[in-house]
Amino acid sequence: MSYRLAVSSLAIVLIATTTSVSQSLDAMVDRELPMLVEKYKHLHANPEISYQEEKTSAYVAQELRALGYDVTERVGKYAVPNRVCYGVVAVMKNGNGPTVLVRTDLDGLPLQERTGLSYASNAKTKNETGEEVSVMHACGHDIHMTSFLGTAKMLSRMKDRWRGTLVMIGQPSEERGAGAVAMLNDGLYTRFPRPDYAIALHDNSSLEAGVVALCEGYALASVTSVDMTVQGVGGHGAYPQTTKDPIVIASQIVLALQTIVSRENSPFDPAVVTVGSIHGGTKHNIIPDDVHLQLTVRAYKEEVRKKVLAAIERIAKGIAAAAGVPADRAPVVKSDENEFTPSTYNTPELTRRVTKTLQAALGKEKVRIAEPVMGGEDFGQFGDGGKIPTCMFWLGAADPGRLEKYRIEGASPPSLHSSQFAPLPEPTIRSGVIATTAAVLDLMQR
Protein backbone atom coordinates (compact mmCIF):
# COMPACT_ATOMS: atom_id res chain seq x y z
CA MET A 1 0.00 0.00 0.00
CA SER A 2 1.39 3.42 -0.94
CA TYR A 3 2.01 6.10 1.72
CA ARG A 4 -0.67 8.35 0.18
CA LEU A 5 -3.23 5.53 0.17
CA ALA A 6 -2.35 4.64 3.77
CA VAL A 7 -2.81 8.24 4.92
CA SER A 8 -6.11 8.47 3.05
CA SER A 9 -7.32 5.26 4.62
CA LEU A 10 -6.37 6.50 8.10
CA ALA A 11 -8.19 9.77 7.49
CA ILE A 12 -11.33 7.87 6.49
CA VAL A 13 -11.11 5.75 9.65
CA LEU A 14 -10.70 8.85 11.85
CA ILE A 15 -13.65 10.60 10.21
CA ALA A 16 -15.80 7.51 10.57
CA THR A 17 -14.78 7.14 14.23
CA THR A 18 -15.55 10.80 14.97
CA THR A 19 -18.93 10.52 13.26
CA SER A 20 -19.74 7.34 15.19
CA VAL A 21 -18.84 8.92 18.52
CA SER A 22 -20.86 12.04 17.64
CA GLN A 23 -23.92 9.98 16.73
CA SER A 24 -23.59 7.94 19.91
CA LEU A 25 -23.27 11.11 22.02
CA ASP A 26 -26.30 12.65 20.30
CA ALA A 27 -28.39 9.59 21.14
CA MET A 28 -27.23 9.56 24.76
CA VAL A 29 -28.04 13.22 25.23
CA ASP A 30 -31.45 12.84 23.58
CA ARG A 31 -32.34 10.07 26.04
CA GLU A 32 -31.37 12.27 28.98
CA LEU A 33 -32.89 15.49 27.67
CA PRO A 34 -36.37 15.21 29.29
CA MET A 35 -34.78 14.67 32.72
CA LEU A 36 -32.29 17.48 32.13
CA VAL A 37 -35.12 19.87 31.26
CA GLU A 38 -36.84 18.99 34.52
CA LYS A 39 -33.62 19.73 36.41
CA TYR A 40 -33.39 23.03 34.55
CA LYS A 41 -36.92 24.02 35.54
CA HIS A 42 -36.15 23.18 39.17
CA LEU A 43 -33.00 25.32 39.13
CA HIS A 44 -34.78 28.14 37.32
CA ALA A 45 -37.58 28.24 39.88
CA ASN A 46 -35.22 28.18 42.86
CA PRO A 47 -32.44 30.74 42.30
CA GLU A 48 -30.15 32.15 44.98
CA ILE A 49 -28.18 35.39 44.79
CA SER A 50 -24.42 35.70 45.15
CA TYR A 51 -23.00 34.65 48.54
CA GLN A 52 -26.21 32.71 49.31
CA GLU A 53 -25.96 29.68 46.99
CA GLU A 54 -26.23 27.12 49.80
CA LYS A 55 -29.12 25.06 48.40
CA THR A 56 -27.99 25.40 44.79
CA SER A 57 -24.47 24.17 45.56
CA ALA A 58 -25.84 21.30 47.65
CA TYR A 59 -28.07 20.26 44.73
CA VAL A 60 -25.17 20.32 42.27
CA ALA A 61 -22.92 18.44 44.71
CA GLN A 62 -25.56 15.76 45.28
CA GLU A 63 -26.00 15.23 41.54
CA LEU A 64 -22.25 14.93 40.97
CA ARG A 65 -21.77 12.59 43.93
CA ALA A 66 -24.48 10.28 42.58
CA LEU A 67 -22.52 10.04 39.31
CA GLY A 68 -19.42 8.74 41.09
CA TYR A 69 -17.40 11.94 41.41
CA ASP A 70 -15.27 12.66 44.48
CA VAL A 71 -17.02 15.83 45.67
CA THR A 72 -15.83 18.55 48.06
CA GLU A 73 -18.21 21.31 49.12
CA ARG A 74 -17.74 24.82 50.49
CA VAL A 75 -14.45 25.40 48.69
CA GLY A 76 -13.41 29.04 48.73
CA LYS A 77 -12.30 31.85 51.00
CA TYR A 78 -13.75 35.34 50.58
CA ALA A 79 -11.95 38.47 51.73
CA VAL A 80 -14.87 39.19 54.06
CA PRO A 81 -14.32 37.27 57.33
CA ASN A 82 -16.81 34.50 58.21
CA ARG A 83 -18.55 34.67 54.82
CA VAL A 84 -19.21 31.10 53.65
CA CYS A 85 -18.14 30.26 50.11
CA TYR A 86 -20.31 27.62 48.44
CA GLY A 87 -17.81 26.40 45.86
CA VAL A 88 -18.11 22.80 44.66
CA VAL A 89 -15.22 20.72 43.31
CA ALA A 90 -15.87 17.27 41.83
CA VAL A 91 -13.00 15.10 40.63
CA MET A 92 -13.07 11.94 38.53
CA LYS A 93 -9.78 10.18 37.81
CA ASN A 94 -9.61 7.81 34.88
CA GLY A 95 -6.03 6.75 34.32
CA ASN A 96 -3.11 8.76 33.02
CA GLY A 97 -3.78 11.73 30.82
CA PRO A 98 -4.43 15.47 30.83
CA THR A 99 -6.44 17.26 33.51
CA VAL A 100 -9.40 19.25 32.22
CA LEU A 101 -11.44 21.73 34.28
CA VAL A 102 -15.07 22.35 33.37
CA ARG A 103 -16.75 25.23 35.17
CA THR A 104 -20.30 26.38 35.81
CA ASP A 105 -21.51 29.33 37.85
CA LEU A 106 -24.27 29.00 40.44
CA ASP A 107 -25.75 32.38 41.35
CA GLY A 108 -28.84 34.25 40.26
CA LEU A 109 -29.63 37.98 40.25
CA PRO A 110 -31.70 40.27 42.52
CA LEU A 111 -34.44 40.78 39.95
CA GLN A 112 -38.18 40.07 39.75
CA GLU A 113 -38.96 37.66 36.92
CA ARG A 114 -41.53 38.83 34.36
CA THR A 115 -41.37 36.03 31.78
CA GLY A 116 -44.78 34.52 32.52
CA LEU A 117 -43.29 31.02 32.42
CA SER A 118 -45.10 28.26 34.29
CA TYR A 119 -41.84 27.55 36.14
CA ALA A 120 -40.93 31.21 36.73
CA SER A 121 -39.15 32.13 39.93
CA ASN A 122 -41.13 33.62 42.78
CA ALA A 123 -38.14 33.50 45.11
CA LYS A 124 -37.34 36.32 47.50
CA THR A 125 -34.47 36.82 49.89
CA LYS A 126 -32.71 39.48 51.90
CA ASN A 127 -29.54 40.98 50.48
CA GLU A 128 -26.41 42.04 52.36
CA THR A 129 -28.07 45.21 53.63
CA GLY A 130 -31.18 43.39 54.86
CA GLU A 131 -33.39 44.61 52.04
CA GLU A 132 -35.89 42.08 50.65
CA VAL A 133 -35.31 41.41 46.96
CA SER A 134 -36.74 39.10 44.32
CA VAL A 135 -34.38 36.56 42.75
CA MET A 136 -34.17 35.33 39.16
CA HIS A 137 -31.80 33.38 36.95
CA ALA A 138 -31.71 36.26 34.48
CA CYS A 139 -28.19 35.47 33.24
CA GLY A 140 -28.84 31.83 32.42
CA HIS A 141 -26.71 30.23 35.10
CA ASP A 142 -29.48 27.63 35.36
CA ILE A 143 -28.76 26.73 31.72
CA HIS A 144 -25.06 26.58 32.57
CA MET A 145 -25.64 24.26 35.53
CA THR A 146 -27.95 21.96 33.60
CA SER A 147 -25.51 21.65 30.70
CA PHE A 148 -22.74 21.10 33.24
CA LEU A 149 -24.64 18.28 34.98
CA GLY A 150 -25.51 16.73 31.64
CA THR A 151 -21.85 16.84 30.63
CA ALA A 152 -20.81 15.30 33.94
CA LYS A 153 -23.23 12.42 33.34
CA MET A 154 -22.14 11.83 29.76
CA LEU A 155 -18.48 11.73 30.72
CA SER A 156 -19.11 9.41 33.68
CA ARG A 157 -20.76 6.97 31.26
CA MET A 158 -18.11 7.29 28.56
CA LYS A 159 -15.01 6.52 30.61
CA ASP A 160 -13.90 4.02 27.97
CA ARG A 161 -13.38 6.98 25.60
CA TRP A 162 -11.18 9.27 27.67
CA ARG A 163 -8.16 9.14 29.94
CA GLY A 164 -7.00 11.65 32.51
CA THR A 165 -8.52 13.64 35.34
CA LEU A 166 -11.77 15.57 35.10
CA VAL A 167 -12.33 18.48 37.49
CA MET A 168 -15.89 19.82 37.54
CA ILE A 169 -16.22 23.22 39.25
CA GLY A 170 -19.42 24.75 40.62
CA GLN A 171 -18.45 28.39 41.19
CA PRO A 172 -20.48 30.79 43.34
CA SER A 173 -20.82 34.59 43.17
CA GLU A 174 -19.86 35.06 39.54
CA GLU A 175 -22.17 38.06 39.38
CA ARG A 176 -20.05 39.74 42.04
CA GLY A 177 -16.74 38.76 40.45
CA ALA A 178 -15.68 37.14 43.71
CA GLY A 179 -16.23 33.40 43.40
CA ALA A 180 -13.38 32.27 41.15
CA VAL A 181 -10.67 34.10 43.09
CA ALA A 182 -12.17 32.87 46.38
CA MET A 183 -11.84 29.26 45.22
CA LEU A 184 -8.28 29.86 44.03
CA ASN A 185 -7.44 31.51 47.37
CA ASP A 186 -8.63 28.35 49.10
CA GLY A 187 -6.03 26.23 47.32
CA LEU A 188 -8.03 25.11 44.30
CA TYR A 189 -4.87 24.31 42.36
CA THR A 190 -2.99 22.80 45.32
CA ARG A 191 -5.74 20.84 47.08
CA PHE A 192 -7.08 19.53 43.78
CA PRO A 193 -5.44 18.59 40.44
CA ARG A 194 -4.16 21.58 38.51
CA PRO A 195 -5.75 21.64 35.04
CA ASP A 196 -3.96 21.52 31.72
CA TYR A 197 -7.03 23.11 30.13
CA ALA A 198 -10.05 25.03 31.45
CA ILE A 199 -13.30 25.35 29.49
CA ALA A 200 -16.75 26.83 30.06
CA LEU A 201 -19.81 28.05 28.20
CA HIS A 202 -22.04 31.09 28.53
CA ASP A 203 -25.52 31.39 27.09
CA ASN A 204 -26.27 34.16 24.60
CA SER A 205 -29.63 35.89 24.27
CA SER A 206 -29.09 37.10 20.70
CA LEU A 207 -27.93 33.75 19.29
CA GLU A 208 -30.47 31.13 18.30
CA ALA A 209 -30.70 27.94 20.33
CA GLY A 210 -28.71 25.09 18.81
CA VAL A 211 -25.89 27.38 17.67
CA VAL A 212 -22.55 28.07 19.38
CA ALA A 213 -19.99 30.81 18.73
CA LEU A 214 -16.32 31.22 19.62
CA CYS A 215 -13.92 34.15 19.77
CA GLU A 216 -10.13 33.77 19.76
CA GLY A 217 -8.08 35.99 22.04
CA TYR A 218 -9.81 38.63 24.16
CA ALA A 219 -13.49 37.65 24.32
CA LEU A 220 -14.78 39.58 27.36
CA ALA A 221 -13.46 42.61 29.20
CA SER A 222 -12.21 43.11 32.72
CA VAL A 223 -14.71 44.75 35.06
CA THR A 224 -13.84 47.17 37.85
CA SER A 225 -16.49 48.80 40.02
CA VAL A 226 -15.53 52.30 41.17
CA ASP A 227 -17.19 54.26 43.98
CA MET A 228 -16.61 58.01 44.11
CA THR A 229 -17.62 60.52 46.76
CA VAL A 230 -17.46 64.12 45.60
CA GLN A 231 -17.16 66.27 48.73
CA GLY A 232 -18.14 69.90 48.77
CA VAL A 233 -19.29 72.54 51.22
CA GLY A 234 -23.06 72.52 51.56
CA GLY A 235 -25.46 75.33 52.37
CA HIS A 236 -28.66 77.13 51.42
CA GLY A 237 -29.74 76.92 47.80
CA ALA A 238 -30.48 80.67 47.84
CA TYR A 239 -26.87 81.51 48.61
CA PRO A 240 -24.73 79.26 46.38
CA GLN A 241 -21.82 81.69 46.60
CA THR A 242 -21.24 80.54 50.19
CA THR A 243 -20.87 76.89 49.16
CA LYS A 244 -18.74 74.58 47.07
CA ASP A 245 -21.54 72.81 45.24
CA PRO A 246 -20.74 69.06 44.88
CA ILE A 247 -23.62 68.56 42.43
CA VAL A 248 -22.12 70.99 39.94
CA ILE A 249 -18.65 69.53 40.51
CA ALA A 250 -19.94 65.97 40.07
CA SER A 251 -21.69 66.98 36.85
CA GLN A 252 -18.46 68.40 35.47
CA ILE A 253 -16.61 65.23 36.48
CA VAL A 254 -19.15 63.00 34.69
CA LEU A 255 -18.66 64.90 31.44
CA ALA A 256 -14.87 65.09 31.79
CA LEU A 257 -14.56 61.35 32.39
CA GLN A 258 -15.78 60.75 28.83
CA THR A 259 -12.54 62.22 27.51
CA ILE A 260 -10.50 59.38 29.02
CA VAL A 261 -11.56 56.96 26.29
CA SER A 262 -11.83 59.54 23.51
CA ARG A 263 -8.64 61.49 24.19
CA GLU A 264 -6.31 59.56 26.52
CA ASN A 265 -6.68 55.97 25.38
CA SER A 266 -5.54 54.41 22.13
CA PRO A 267 -8.48 53.52 19.86
CA PHE A 268 -6.77 50.16 19.34
CA ASP A 269 -7.18 49.32 23.05
CA PRO A 270 -10.93 49.18 23.83
CA ALA A 271 -12.12 50.68 27.10
CA VAL A 272 -15.41 51.82 28.61
CA VAL A 273 -16.09 54.28 31.44
CA THR A 274 -19.76 54.37 32.44
CA VAL A 275 -21.29 56.32 35.31
CA GLY A 276 -24.23 54.15 36.25
CA SER A 277 -25.40 55.89 39.41
CA ILE A 278 -25.32 59.41 40.85
CA HIS A 279 -26.99 60.41 44.11
CA GLY A 280 -26.86 63.64 46.08
CA GLY A 281 -29.07 66.02 47.95
CA THR A 282 -32.34 65.75 49.88
CA LYS A 283 -34.38 68.89 49.12
CA HIS A 284 -34.95 71.58 46.50
CA ASN A 285 -33.24 74.39 48.40
CA ILE A 286 -30.35 72.55 50.04
CA ILE A 287 -26.90 72.26 48.49
CA PRO A 288 -25.54 69.00 49.93
CA ASP A 289 -22.15 68.31 51.41
CA ASP A 290 -21.43 65.41 49.06
CA VAL A 291 -22.55 63.44 46.01
CA HIS A 292 -22.00 59.71 45.43
CA LEU A 293 -21.24 58.17 42.05
CA GLN A 294 -20.87 54.53 40.95
CA LEU A 295 -18.89 53.67 37.83
CA THR A 296 -18.04 50.57 35.84
CA VAL A 297 -14.72 50.44 34.01
CA ARG A 298 -14.11 47.91 31.22
CA ALA A 299 -10.91 47.05 29.36
CA TYR A 300 -9.09 44.07 27.86
CA LYS A 301 -5.50 44.86 28.80
CA GLU A 302 -4.46 45.26 32.43
CA GLU A 303 -2.25 48.25 31.66
CA VAL A 304 -5.22 50.00 30.05
CA ARG A 305 -7.39 49.30 33.10
CA LYS A 306 -4.81 50.79 35.45
CA LYS A 307 -4.34 53.83 33.23
CA VAL A 308 -8.10 54.49 33.14
CA LEU A 309 -8.45 54.14 36.93
CA ALA A 310 -5.60 56.59 37.49
CA ALA A 311 -7.17 59.05 35.05
CA ILE A 312 -10.54 58.90 36.84
CA GLU A 313 -8.95 59.88 40.15
CA ARG A 314 -6.78 62.58 38.57
CA ILE A 315 -9.70 64.21 36.75
CA ALA A 316 -12.01 64.10 39.77
CA LYS A 317 -9.48 65.69 42.08
CA GLY A 318 -8.41 68.22 39.47
CA ILE A 319 -11.94 69.49 38.84
CA ALA A 320 -12.65 69.70 42.57
CA ALA A 321 -9.46 71.67 43.14
CA ALA A 322 -10.34 74.02 40.27
CA ALA A 323 -13.69 74.64 41.97
CA GLY A 324 -11.90 75.69 45.14
CA VAL A 325 -12.62 72.59 47.20
CA PRO A 326 -10.08 72.32 50.04
CA ALA A 327 -7.50 69.53 49.70
CA ASP A 328 -8.86 67.79 52.79
CA ARG A 329 -12.22 67.46 51.02
CA ALA A 330 -10.92 66.19 47.71
CA PRO A 331 -13.01 63.47 46.03
CA VAL A 332 -12.58 59.96 47.44
CA VAL A 333 -12.20 57.35 44.71
CA LYS A 334 -12.22 53.65 45.57
CA SER A 335 -12.32 50.41 43.59
CA ASP A 336 -13.02 47.03 45.16
CA GLU A 337 -10.30 44.67 43.98
CA ASN A 338 -12.01 41.81 45.85
CA GLU A 339 -14.80 41.93 43.26
CA PHE A 340 -12.59 42.74 40.29
CA THR A 341 -13.19 40.58 37.23
CA PRO A 342 -10.25 40.05 34.85
CA SER A 343 -10.71 39.90 31.10
CA THR A 344 -11.51 36.56 29.51
CA TYR A 345 -8.80 35.52 27.07
CA ASN A 346 -9.52 32.51 24.89
CA THR A 347 -6.18 30.88 24.18
CA PRO A 348 -6.05 30.85 20.34
CA GLU A 349 -4.61 27.34 19.87
CA LEU A 350 -7.10 25.78 22.29
CA THR A 351 -9.98 27.79 20.84
CA ARG A 352 -9.17 26.66 17.30
CA ARG A 353 -9.06 23.05 18.51
CA VAL A 354 -12.40 23.37 20.32
CA THR A 355 -13.91 25.02 17.25
CA LYS A 356 -13.02 22.05 15.03
CA THR A 357 -14.39 19.65 17.62
CA LEU A 358 -17.68 21.52 17.88
CA GLN A 359 -17.99 21.66 14.10
CA ALA A 360 -17.72 17.87 14.02
CA ALA A 361 -20.15 17.41 16.91
CA LEU A 362 -22.82 19.96 15.94
CA GLY A 363 -22.23 20.61 12.25
CA LYS A 364 -20.23 23.44 10.69
CA GLU A 365 -23.36 25.49 10.05
CA LYS A 366 -24.03 25.66 13.79
CA VAL A 367 -20.59 26.92 14.82
CA ARG A 368 -19.89 30.60 14.25
CA ILE A 369 -17.21 33.19 14.86
CA ALA A 370 -18.04 35.62 17.66
CA GLU A 371 -16.86 39.19 18.07
CA PRO A 372 -15.32 40.28 21.40
CA VAL A 373 -17.63 42.17 23.77
CA MET A 374 -17.16 44.47 26.75
CA GLY A 375 -19.25 42.32 29.08
CA GLY A 376 -17.39 40.64 31.93
CA GLU A 377 -16.94 37.18 33.45
CA ASP A 378 -14.56 35.93 36.15
CA PHE A 379 -13.88 32.63 34.35
CA GLY A 380 -10.59 34.22 33.26
CA GLN A 381 -9.27 33.78 36.81
CA PHE A 382 -8.96 30.03 36.21
CA GLY A 383 -6.32 30.70 33.54
CA ASP A 384 -3.84 31.63 36.30
CA GLY A 385 -2.52 34.68 34.49
CA GLY A 386 -2.31 32.95 31.11
CA LYS A 387 -0.43 29.90 32.39
CA ILE A 388 -3.39 27.58 31.76
CA PRO A 389 -5.06 27.52 28.32
CA THR A 390 -8.70 28.60 28.60
CA CYS A 391 -11.70 28.69 26.30
CA MET A 392 -15.24 29.97 26.91
CA PHE A 393 -17.76 29.66 24.10
CA TRP A 394 -21.17 31.25 23.58
CA LEU A 395 -24.22 29.00 23.66
CA GLY A 396 -27.24 30.19 21.70
CA ALA A 397 -30.34 30.30 23.91
CA ALA A 398 -32.94 32.28 21.94
CA ASP A 399 -36.07 31.02 20.23
CA PRO A 400 -35.28 31.38 16.48
CA GLY A 401 -38.87 32.38 15.69
CA ARG A 402 -38.85 35.15 18.27
CA LEU A 403 -35.45 36.36 17.09
CA GLU A 404 -36.82 36.68 13.56
CA LYS A 405 -39.87 38.54 14.87
CA TYR A 406 -37.66 41.04 16.71
CA ARG A 407 -35.52 41.45 13.59
CA ILE A 408 -38.54 42.25 11.42
CA GLU A 409 -39.82 44.74 13.99
CA GLY A 410 -36.40 46.35 14.33
CA ALA A 411 -36.34 45.57 18.04
CA SER A 412 -33.85 43.85 20.34
CA PRO A 413 -34.68 40.62 22.16
CA PRO A 414 -34.64 40.58 25.99
CA SER A 415 -30.99 40.56 26.97
CA LEU A 416 -29.14 38.81 29.73
CA HIS A 417 -30.00 40.48 33.07
CA SER A 418 -33.48 41.34 31.74
CA SER A 419 -36.54 40.39 33.79
CA GLN A 420 -37.98 38.94 30.56
CA PHE A 421 -35.01 36.80 29.54
CA ALA A 422 -36.27 33.26 28.86
CA PRO A 423 -33.97 30.72 27.16
CA LEU A 424 -35.47 28.01 24.95
CA PRO A 425 -34.57 25.02 27.17
CA GLU A 426 -34.48 21.85 25.05
CA PRO A 427 -32.25 22.82 22.10
CA THR A 428 -30.08 25.07 24.28
CA ILE A 429 -29.34 22.38 26.87
CA ARG A 430 -28.89 19.73 24.18
CA SER A 431 -26.26 21.79 22.35
CA GLY A 432 -24.56 22.77 25.62
CA VAL A 433 -24.15 19.16 26.73
CA ILE A 434 -23.03 17.87 23.33
CA ALA A 435 -20.57 20.73 22.79
CA THR A 436 -18.94 20.56 26.22
CA THR A 437 -18.78 16.76 26.28
CA ALA A 438 -17.28 16.64 22.79
CA ALA A 439 -14.67 19.25 23.72
CA VAL A 440 -13.60 17.29 26.82
CA LEU A 441 -13.49 13.99 24.93
CA ASP A 442 -11.21 15.55 22.33
CA LEU A 443 -8.86 16.98 24.95
CA MET A 444 -8.76 13.70 26.89
CA GLN A 445 -8.98 11.20 24.04
CA ARG A 446 -7.49 7.75 24.65
ChimeraX attribute file (.defattr): number of C-alpha atoms within 10 A of each C-alpha:
attribute: neighborCount
match mode: 1-to-1
recipient: residues
	/A:1	6
	/A:2	7
	/A:3	8
	/A:4	9
	/A:5	10
	/A:6	11
	/A:7	12
	/A:8	12
	/A:9	12
	/A:10	12
	/A:11	12
	/A:12	12
	/A:13	12
	/A:14	12
	/A:15	13
	/A:16	12
	/A:17	12
	/A:18	17
	/A:19	14
	/A:20	12
	/A:21	16
	/A:22	18
	/A:23	13
	/A:24	12
	/A:25	20
	/A:26	17
	/A:27	12
	/A:28	15
	/A:29	22
	/A:30	15
	/A:31	11
	/A:32	14
	/A:33	19
	/A:34	12
	/A:35	12
	/A:36	23
	/A:37	18
	/A:38	13
	/A:39	17
	/A:40	24
	/A:41	20
	/A:42	16
	/A:43	24
	/A:44	22
	/A:45	20
	/A:46	21
	/A:47	29
	/A:48	28
	/A:49	28
	/A:50	24
	/A:51	22
	/A:52	23
	/A:53	22
	/A:54	20
	/A:55	13
	/A:56	23
	/A:57	24
	/A:58	16
	/A:59	13
	/A:60	22
	/A:61	24
	/A:62	14
	/A:63	16
	/A:64	24
	/A:65	15
	/A:66	11
	/A:67	17
	/A:68	14
	/A:69	22
	/A:70	16
	/A:71	20
	/A:72	15
	/A:73	18
	/A:74	18
	/A:75	24
	/A:76	25
	/A:77	23
	/A:78	20
	/A:79	13
	/A:80	8
	/A:81	7
	/A:82	8
	/A:83	12
	/A:84	16
	/A:85	26
	/A:86	28
	/A:87	29
	/A:88	25
	/A:89	24
	/A:90	23
	/A:91	21
	/A:92	21
	/A:93	16
	/A:94	15
	/A:95	12
	/A:96	12
	/A:97	17
	/A:98	17
	/A:99	22
	/A:100	22
	/A:101	23
	/A:102	23
	/A:103	24
	/A:104	26
	/A:105	28
	/A:106	34
	/A:107	33
	/A:108	29
	/A:109	25
	/A:110	24
	/A:111	19
	/A:112	20
	/A:113	23
	/A:114	15
	/A:115	15
	/A:116	10
	/A:117	12
	/A:118	8
	/A:119	14
	/A:120	19
	/A:121	24
	/A:122	14
	/A:123	17
	/A:124	18
	/A:125	16
	/A:126	14
	/A:127	15
	/A:128	10
	/A:129	6
	/A:130	8
	/A:131	8
	/A:132	12
	/A:133	16
	/A:134	19
	/A:135	25
	/A:136	32
	/A:137	31
	/A:138	26
	/A:139	24
	/A:140	26
	/A:141	24
	/A:142	31
	/A:143	31
	/A:144	25
	/A:145	23
	/A:146	28
	/A:147	27
	/A:148	28
	/A:149	23
	/A:150	25
	/A:151	24
	/A:152	25
	/A:153	22
	/A:154	21
	/A:155	22
	/A:156	18
	/A:157	12
	/A:158	12
	/A:159	16
	/A:160	11
	/A:161	13
	/A:162	22
	/A:163	19
	/A:164	19
	/A:165	22
	/A:166	26
	/A:167	25
	/A:168	25
	/A:169	27
	/A:170	27
	/A:171	29
	/A:172	34
	/A:173	26
	/A:174	25
	/A:175	21
	/A:176	19
	/A:177	25
	/A:178	25
	/A:179	33
	/A:180	29
	/A:181	26
	/A:182	24
	/A:183	27
	/A:184	18
	/A:185	16
	/A:186	17
	/A:187	13
	/A:188	20
	/A:189	14
	/A:190	10
	/A:191	10
	/A:192	13
	/A:193	16
	/A:194	18
	/A:195	20
	/A:196	17
	/A:197	21
	/A:198	25
	/A:199	24
	/A:200	20
	/A:201	25
	/A:202	21
	/A:203	25
	/A:204	23
	/A:205	26
	/A:206	18
	/A:207	19
	/A:208	23
	/A:209	26
	/A:210	22
	/A:211	24
	/A:212	30
	/A:213	20
	/A:214	24
	/A:215	24
	/A:216	21
	/A:217	16
	/A:218	20
	/A:219	24
	/A:220	26
	/A:221	29
	/A:222	26
	/A:223	25
	/A:224	24
	/A:225	18
	/A:226	20
	/A:227	17
	/A:228	20
	/A:229	22
	/A:230	25
	/A:231	25
	/A:232	27
	/A:233	17
	/A:234	19
	/A:235	18
	/A:236	14
	/A:237	16
	/A:238	10
	/A:239	11
	/A:240	14
	/A:241	10
	/A:242	12
	/A:243	18
	/A:244	23
	/A:245	25
	/A:246	27
	/A:247	23
	/A:248	14
	/A:249	23
	/A:250	27
	/A:251	12
	/A:252	15
	/A:253	19
	/A:254	19
	/A:255	10
	/A:256	14
	/A:257	19
	/A:258	16
	/A:259	14
	/A:260	19
	/A:261	16
	/A:262	12
	/A:263	9
	/A:264	12
	/A:265	15
	/A:266	12
	/A:267	10
	/A:268	6
	/A:269	12
	/A:270	17
	/A:271	22
	/A:272	18
	/A:273	21
	/A:274	15
	/A:275	17
	/A:276	9
	/A:277	11
	/A:278	16
	/A:279	13
	/A:280	17
	/A:281	16
	/A:282	9
	/A:283	9
	/A:284	8
	/A:285	12
	/A:286	15
	/A:287	25
	/A:288	22
	/A:289	19
	/A:290	22
	/A:291	22
	/A:292	19
	/A:293	18
	/A:294	18
	/A:295	19
	/A:296	17
	/A:297	21
	/A:298	26
	/A:299	26
	/A:300	24
	/A:301	16
	/A:302	13
	/A:303	10
	/A:304	17
	/A:305	22
	/A:306	11
	/A:307	13
	/A:308	23
	/A:309	18
	/A:310	12
	/A:311	16
	/A:312	23
	/A:313	16
	/A:314	13
	/A:315	19
	/A:316	24
	/A:317	21
	/A:318	16
	/A:319	18
	/A:320	26
	/A:321	16
	/A:322	10
	/A:323	15
	/A:324	13
	/A:325	23
	/A:326	14
	/A:327	10
	/A:328	7
	/A:329	17
	/A:330	19
	/A:331	28
	/A:332	14
	/A:333	19
	/A:334	14
	/A:335	17
	/A:336	10
	/A:337	13
	/A:338	16
	/A:339	23
	/A:340	19
	/A:341	27
	/A:342	25
	/A:343	25
	/A:344	26
	/A:345	26
	/A:346	26
	/A:347	21
	/A:348	16
	/A:349	14
	/A:350	17
	/A:351	22
	/A:352	16
	/A:353	14
	/A:354	24
	/A:355	24
	/A:356	15
	/A:357	24
	/A:358	25
	/A:359	16
	/A:360	17
	/A:361	25
	/A:362	19
	/A:363	12
	/A:364	14
	/A:365	9
	/A:366	17
	/A:367	22
	/A:368	16
	/A:369	13
	/A:370	14
	/A:371	12
	/A:372	17
	/A:373	13
	/A:374	19
	/A:375	14
	/A:376	24
	/A:377	24
	/A:378	27
	/A:379	29
	/A:380	27
	/A:381	22
	/A:382	26
	/A:383	21
	/A:384	13
	/A:385	11
	/A:386	13
	/A:387	10
	/A:388	16
	/A:389	22
	/A:390	28
	/A:391	28
	/A:392	27
	/A:393	26
	/A:394	22
	/A:395	28
	/A:396	27
	/A:397	30
	/A:398	27
	/A:399	22
	/A:400	16
	/A:401	10
	/A:402	12
	/A:403	19
	/A:404	14
	/A:405	14
	/A:406	14
	/A:407	12
	/A:408	9
	/A:409	9
	/A:410	9
	/A:411	11
	/A:412	12
	/A:413	19
	/A:414	19
	/A:415	16
	/A:416	18
	/A:417	17
	/A:418	19
	/A:419	20
	/A:420	17
	/A:421	22
	/A:422	24
	/A:423	25
	/A:424	18
	/A:425	21
	/A:426	18
	/A:427	18
	/A:428	25
	/A:429	31
	/A:430	23
	/A:431	25
	/A:432	32
	/A:433	26
	/A:434	23
	/A:435	26
	/A:436	27
	/A:437	25
	/A:438	26
	/A:439	20
	/A:440	23
	/A:441	19
	/A:442	18
	/A:443	21
	/A:444	20
	/A:445	15
	/A:446	14
